[in-house]
Amino acid sequence: MASKYTKEQKEGLARFIDTIAASSFIGGVVGLTGHSPLSIWEVMTLFATCPILLLLSWRLRKPS
């Protein structure tokens, strides 16, 4: 099945997902160091979403 998105649209979405992944990683580090009132569950969630988002970004960039 052909994709309905252009290469530029996929790259833009992949860059956006990269930004969200980086933000979740930084948020997890800040929460882990105690500079933020995040619970351990919130920190673990941020760290767990980072590789998932990076895999999604990689899949968007993968040639069809």
N, C-alpha and C positions, 0 to 999 in steps of 0.2 A: 504494500500500500504506500503510495507516494505521500510525502509530507506536504501539508498545506502551508507551511511556513518557509520563508526564504532563508538562505544561509545567513544573511545579515540579521534577520529577526532571531534566529537561533543563537547566534553569537551574542547579541544584546541580552537575551534572556540568560545565557550562560554567565555573562559578566555580572548581571544582577544577582544571580544565585551565588557566585563567588563572593560578592560583597556581603551577602547575608551570612554565608558560612564563616567568613573572617570575623564578622561582628559577633556571631554566636561564640566563636572561640575566644575572642577578647573578653566578652562578657563572662564566660566561664572562668577565665584566669582571674579577672577582677573579683568575681564572687568567691573564688577559691582562696585568694589571698586575704580575704576579710575586709576589703575596702567597700563592700556592698552588702546590704542586708539580705542576700539570697540564701535560701536554704540549700542543703546538700542535694536535695532532689532537683531543684531548679538548676544547679550547677551541672549535675549529671545529665540533665536533659539538654542543656546547651552543648555540652561536649558530645553527646550522642547525635545531635542533629548535624553537627559539622561534617563528619564523613559522609553522611547520607546526602547532604546538599552537594558536596564535592563530587560524589559519584553521579548524581543527576546532571551536574554541569559537564562532567566528562562525557556522559552519554549524549548530551546535546551536541557536543563538539565532534563526536565520533563520526567519521564519514559513513554515509548510508550504503 
